[in-house]
Amino acid sequence: MSFANPAAGAASNAGEYVRRLLELLGDRDPFAVQEELVQALREEVAGLSRDELTRPEAPGKWSVLEVVRHLADTEIVCGYRLRLILAEDSPAIPGYDQDAWARNLRYREADLEGSLRELEALRAGNLALLRTLDEAAWQRSGHHSERGEESVRQIFRLVAAHDLVHRRQIRRIKAAHGLA
């Protein structure tokens, strides 16, 4: 099952993308899934050389390092979205072109350890905030530019599913290069 979500088709494919993400998450606890991400990433990248980290799965695809950097930046974006929804009434939530971010923010040149530490700190902060919410806060929502109305609870579940997608992607990249 492919989870590619290029910006050009994000709005038209939004419903199917969300459905498949939530199906992948299933009945897993989103807190548990999100809490295990950084350790799982550290295990996946242990012992990989810089060349192995930066080798894309195939031409036009991401490398392991680009996936890790994407996860760190996604945590920034999702943290902002959550805070926007919690602080404002029905805010607009902009989408973003993840491939443009990867290219223009030079993900392939990123520092692996710095990216992991950043992700760890951001994730801890976001989960700490989520643990303080009452039921009314979980139901607050904003309007995502590609996916429509999205609640705090929905974003929380989508982030956990997104983690699972990218953990699988890293394993697939490693397998493509005989590193699994």
KETI-572233 format. One record per residue (C-alpha): residue number from 1; residue in three letters; x, z, y. Coordinates in nm, 2 decimals. Example, Ala and Ser with C-alpha at 12.3 -4.5 7.8 and 13.67 -1.06 7.14 Angstrom:
BEGIN
MIKE, 1, ala, 1.23, 0.78, -0.45;
MIKE, 2, ser, 1.37, 0.71, -0.11;
This chain:
BEGIN
MIKE, 1, met, 0.00, 0.00, 0.00;
MIKE, 2, ser, 0.16, -0.12, 0.33;
MIKE, 3, phe, 0.12, 0.09, 0.64;
MIKE, 4, ala, 0.27, -0.15, 0.89;
MIKE, 5, asn, 0.11, -0.10, 1.22;
MIKE, 6, pro, 0.25, -0.36, 1.47;
MIKE, 7, ala, 0.13, -0.32, 1.83;
MIKE, 8, ala, -0.01, -0.67, 1.84;
MIKE, 9, gly, -0.28, -0.59, 1.58;
MIKE, 10, ala, -0.31, -0.21, 1.62;
MIKE, 11, ala, -0.65, -0.21, 1.79;
MIKE, 12, ser, -0.81, -0.46, 1.55;
MIKE, 13, asn, -0.66, -0.28, 1.24;
MIKE, 14, ala, -0.72, 0.07, 1.37;
MIKE, 15, gly, -1.01, 0.17, 1.15;
MIKE, 16, glu, -0.84, 0.05, 0.83;
MIKE, 17, tyr, -0.51, 0.21, 0.93;
MIKE, 18, val, -0.67, 0.55, 0.99;
MIKE, 19, arg, -0.87, 0.53, 0.67;
MIKE, 20, arg, -0.56, 0.46, 0.46;
MIKE, 21, leu, -0.36, 0.73, 0.63;
MIKE, 22, leu, -0.63, 0.99, 0.56;
MIKE, 23, glu, -0.66, 0.87, 0.21;
MIKE, 24, leu, -0.29, 0.91, 0.16;
MIKE, 25, leu, -0.31, 1.27, 0.30;
MIKE, 26, gly, -0.60, 1.35, 0.07;
MIKE, 27, asp, -0.66, 1.72, 0.04;
MIKE, 28, arg, -0.30, 1.82, 0.12;
MIKE, 29, asp, -0.27, 2.10, 0.38;
MIKE, 30, pro, -0.15, 1.92, 0.70;
MIKE, 31, phe, 0.04, 2.24, 0.81;
MIKE, 32, ala, 0.23, 2.24, 0.48;
MIKE, 33, val, 0.31, 1.87, 0.49;
MIKE, 34, gln, 0.43, 1.89, 0.85;
MIKE, 35, glu, 0.64, 2.20, 0.79;
MIKE, 36, glu, 0.83, 2.04, 0.51;
MIKE, 37, leu, 0.93, 1.72, 0.69;
MIKE, 38, val, 1.27, 1.81, 0.84;
MIKE, 39, gln, 1.40, 1.96, 0.51;
MIKE, 40, ala, 1.27, 1.66, 0.32;
MIKE, 41, leu, 1.45, 1.43, 0.56;
MIKE, 42, arg, 1.77, 1.62, 0.54;
MIKE, 43, glu, 1.76, 1.59, 0.16;
MIKE, 44, glu, 1.69, 1.22, 0.18;
MIKE, 45, val, 1.98, 1.15, 0.42;
MIKE, 46, ala, 2.24, 1.38, 0.26;
MIKE, 47, gly, 2.55, 1.20, 0.17;
MIKE, 48, leu, 2.46, 0.87, 0.33;
MIKE, 49, ser, 2.73, 0.70, 0.53;
MIKE, 50, arg, 2.67, 0.56, 0.88;
MIKE, 51, asp, 2.65, 0.21, 0.73;
MIKE, 52, glu, 2.39, 0.32, 0.48;
MIKE, 53, leu, 2.19, 0.50, 0.74;
MIKE, 54, thr, 2.18, 0.19, 0.97;
MIKE, 55, arg, 2.12, -0.08, 0.71;
MIKE, 56, pro, 1.76, -0.21, 0.75;
MIKE, 57, glu, 1.54, -0.24, 0.44;
MIKE, 58, ala, 1.53, -0.62, 0.51;
MIKE, 59, pro, 1.57, -0.85, 0.81;
MIKE, 60, gly, 1.33, -0.74, 1.09;
MIKE, 61, lys, 1.27, -0.40, 0.92;
MIKE, 62, trp, 1.39, -0.05, 1.01;
MIKE, 63, ser, 1.68, 0.15, 0.87;
MIKE, 64, val, 1.67, 0.51, 0.75;
MIKE, 65, leu, 1.82, 0.62, 1.09;
MIKE, 66, glu, 1.55, 0.42, 1.28;
MIKE, 67, val, 1.28, 0.59, 1.08;
MIKE, 68, val, 1.42, 0.94, 1.15;
MIKE, 69, arg, 1.45, 0.86, 1.53;
MIKE, 70, his, 1.09, 0.72, 1.52;
MIKE, 71, leu, 0.97, 1.05, 1.37;
MIKE, 72, ala, 1.14, 1.24, 1.65;
MIKE, 73, asp, 0.99, 1.02, 1.92;
MIKE, 74, thr, 0.65, 1.03, 1.75;
MIKE, 75, glu, 0.66, 1.41, 1.77;
MIKE, 76, ile, 0.71, 1.38, 2.15;
MIKE, 77, val, 0.42, 1.14, 2.18;
MIKE, 78, cys, 0.19, 1.35, 1.96;
MIKE, 79, gly, 0.28, 1.67, 2.14;
MIKE, 80, tyr, 0.20, 1.51, 2.47;
MIKE, 81, arg, -0.13, 1.38, 2.33;
MIKE, 82, leu, -0.23, 1.71, 2.19;
MIKE, 83, arg, -0.15, 1.89, 2.52;
MIKE, 84, leu, -0.33, 1.63, 2.72;
MIKE, 85, ile, -0.65, 1.67, 2.51;
MIKE, 86, leu, -0.63, 2.05, 2.52;
MIKE, 87, ala, -0.57, 2.06, 2.90;
MIKE, 88, glu, -0.80, 1.79, 3.03;
MIKE, 89, asp, -1.15, 1.68, 2.95;
MIKE, 90, ser, -1.17, 1.36, 2.74;
MIKE, 91, pro, -0.84, 1.21, 2.86;
MIKE, 92, ala, -0.73, 0.86, 2.79;
MIKE, 93, ile, -0.46, 0.85, 2.52;
MIKE, 94, pro, -0.23, 0.55, 2.55;
MIKE, 95, gly, -0.10, 0.38, 2.24;
MIKE, 96, tyr, 0.26, 0.26, 2.23;
MIKE, 97, asp, 0.46, -0.02, 2.08;
MIKE, 98, gln, 0.68, 0.16, 1.82;
MIKE, 99, asp, 0.89, -0.15, 1.76;
MIKE, 100, ala, 0.97, -0.18, 2.14;
MIKE, 101, trp, 1.07, 0.18, 2.14;
MIKE, 102, ala, 1.29, 0.13, 1.84;
MIKE, 103, arg, 1.45, -0.17, 2.00;
MIKE, 104, asn, 1.47, -0.06, 2.36;
MIKE, 105, leu, 1.57, 0.30, 2.30;
MIKE, 106, arg, 1.83, 0.18, 2.05;
MIKE, 107, tyr, 1.72, 0.38, 1.75;
MIKE, 108, arg, 1.99, 0.22, 1.53;
MIKE, 109, glu, 2.25, 0.38, 1.76;
MIKE, 110, ala, 2.09, 0.73, 1.75;
MIKE, 111, asp, 2.27, 1.04, 1.64;
MIKE, 112, leu, 2.12, 1.15, 1.31;
MIKE, 113, glu, 2.19, 1.52, 1.34;
MIKE, 114, gly, 2.07, 1.53, 1.70;
MIKE, 115, ser, 1.75, 1.35, 1.60;
MIKE, 116, leu, 1.69, 1.59, 1.32;
MIKE, 117, arg, 1.74, 1.89, 1.54;
MIKE, 118, glu, 1.52, 1.75, 1.81;
MIKE, 119, leu, 1.25, 1.67, 1.56;
MIKE, 120, glu, 1.28, 2.02, 1.41;
MIKE, 121, ala, 1.24, 2.19, 1.75;
MIKE, 122, leu, 0.95, 1.97, 1.87;
MIKE, 123, arg, 0.77, 2.01, 1.54;
MIKE, 124, ala, 0.81, 2.38, 1.55;
MIKE, 125, gly, 0.67, 2.39, 1.90;
MIKE, 126, asn, 0.37, 2.17, 1.82;
MIKE, 127, leu, 0.28, 2.36, 1.51;
MIKE, 128, ala, 0.31, 2.69, 1.70;
MIKE, 129, leu, 0.07, 2.56, 1.95;
MIKE, 130, leu, -0.18, 2.44, 1.69;
MIKE, 131, arg, -0.18, 2.78, 1.52;
MIKE, 132, thr, -0.32, 2.93, 1.84;
MIKE, 133, leu, -0.63, 2.71, 1.85;
MIKE, 134, asp, -0.98, 2.82, 1.80;
MIKE, 135, glu, -1.25, 2.59, 1.65;
MIKE, 136, ala, -1.36, 2.46, 1.99;
MIKE, 137, ala, -1.00, 2.35, 2.07;
MIKE, 138, trp, -0.97, 2.17, 1.74;
MIKE, 139, gln, -1.28, 1.97, 1.82;
MIKE, 140, arg, -1.16, 1.87, 2.17;
MIKE, 141, ser, -1.09, 1.49, 2.19;
MIKE, 142, gly, -0.96, 1.21, 2.40;
MIKE, 143, his, -1.00, 0.84, 2.39;
MIKE, 144, his, -0.71, 0.66, 2.22;
MIKE, 145, ser, -0.65, 0.31, 2.36;
MIKE, 146, glu, -0.65, 0.15, 2.01;
MIKE, 147, arg, -0.84, 0.39, 1.78;
MIKE, 148, gly, -1.11, 0.52, 2.01;
MIKE, 149, glu, -1.23, 0.89, 2.01;
MIKE, 150, glu, -0.97, 1.12, 1.85;
MIKE, 151, ser, -0.99, 1.49, 1.82;
MIKE, 152, val, -0.71, 1.74, 1.80;
MIKE, 153, arg, -0.79, 1.79, 1.43;
MIKE, 154, gln, -0.78, 1.42, 1.37;
MIKE, 155, ile, -0.44, 1.38, 1.53;
MIKE, 156, phe, -0.31, 1.68, 1.33;
MIKE, 157, arg, -0.42, 1.51, 1.01;
MIKE, 158, leu, -0.29, 1.17, 1.11;
MIKE, 159, val, 0.06, 1.32, 1.19;
MIKE, 160, ala, 0.08, 1.48, 0.85;
MIKE, 161, ala, -0.02, 1.15, 0.68;
MIKE, 162, his, 0.23, 0.96, 0.91;
MIKE, 163, asp, 0.50, 1.20, 0.78;
MIKE, 164, leu, 0.42, 1.10, 0.42;
MIKE, 165, val, 0.42, 0.73, 0.50;
MIKE, 166, his, 0.77, 0.75, 0.65;
MIKE, 167, arg, 0.91, 0.97, 0.38;
MIKE, 168, arg, 0.80, 0.70, 0.13;
MIKE, 169, gln, 0.95, 0.44, 0.36;
MIKE, 170, ile, 1.29, 0.61, 0.36;
MIKE, 171, arg, 1.28, 0.63, -0.02;
MIKE, 172, arg, 1.19, 0.26, -0.04;
MIKE, 173, ile, 1.48, 0.16, 0.20;
MIKE, 174, lys, 1.73, 0.36, -0.01;
MIKE, 175, ala, 1.60, 0.20, -0.33;
MIKE, 176, ala, 1.64, -0.15, -0.17;
MIKE, 177, his, 2.01, -0.07, -0.13;
MIKE, 178, gly, 2.06, 0.11, -0.46;
MIKE, 179, leu, 2.09, 0.44, -0.29;
MIKE, 180, ala, 1.80, 0.62, -0.46;
